[in-house]
Amino acid sequence: MKKAPVLLAVGLLTFARLTYGQDTAFSPIRGHYKILAALSPRPASDHEAVDQVKFPYDPSFANKVLSEKPYYLQGVSVEDFNIPAPPANSSAQTRAELDYLLALQHNRTPEDIRSGFYMSSVFQTSGDIGRMIGYWVEPVKLPLTDSLFSNIAQDGNYFLWSLKFKYERARPYMVEPKIHDLEESMASSYPGGHVTYAYIYAYIYEELAPEFKDLFMANAYAMAHAREVIGVHYPSDNEGARIFARQFVNMLFRNAKFQEDFRKVKAEWASARKQASAAYK
């Protein structure tokens, strides 16, 4: 009987690890992403010149951005991510995606452009997110959360750049001259970087504030649309980003060091909420 509390503690710890370590199911593709993905991604033929168009590869730049290795996922290779290859430039899918971008371009308004640039350039801290969802109303310092997201970014950057260098997908304007992209592109198109992080953050925040999952997912979806409106990404870039982000976050939650840090972050959020609620009384 004296061992019962110990067994209970071990059981609770095991449950916590299983809860954080289990893979979250990937939500189904939908909307225009589903429609476009149903088209053939294969080349129109074996000798299409446009399929030779790639985003220029800069070895010195690649060595620089890949010099900082992952913090958590040290034993993971880029080949461990199971994301589809981007459609060929000459494929029916790419042609339909380019037509979709041209339609967005034709109909985009100054407000669409302003909104797209705003979403692409404004970064919200964890404290900002907590204020947005009403967890607290005053600025809150969350050093453990900031450290966690910094480490996540270190891992995310390494694998995101690795995938971009692997596929070297041409940007839309390189395949369709009628595309007037509104932002200078410094890297290849696939997977989309802004959208990768929008979904990574959404998947992490939904673990911290699960009742707001719909809001976090809507923000990530809106980021994908914004990147398409300003003409810098194909829809399949953003769908690939969503797939990669889900697999990446699942891998994080299998990592013991990440689980340890995440438990501390959850405690930090609980403490901040407790202090904030006390101020309301």
Salt bridges, closest charged atoms under 4 A:
ASP23 OD2 - ARG254 NH2 2.79
GLU79 OE1 - LYS166 NZ 3.25
GLU97 OE1 - ARG169 NH2 3.84
ASP99 OD1 - ARG95 NH2 2.88
GLU111 OE2 - ARG114 NH2 2.79
GLU176 OE1 - ARG95 NH2 3.15
GLU183 OE2 - ARG227 NH2 2.65
GLU206 OE2 - ARG246 NH1 3.85
GLU228 OE1 - HIS32 NE2 3.09
ASP237 OD1 - ARG169 NH1 2.74
ASP237 OD2 - HIS233 ND1 3.01
GLU239 OE2 - ARG242 NH2 2.92
GLU260 OE2 - LYS264 NZ 3.59
ASP261 OD1 - LYS257 NZ 3.22
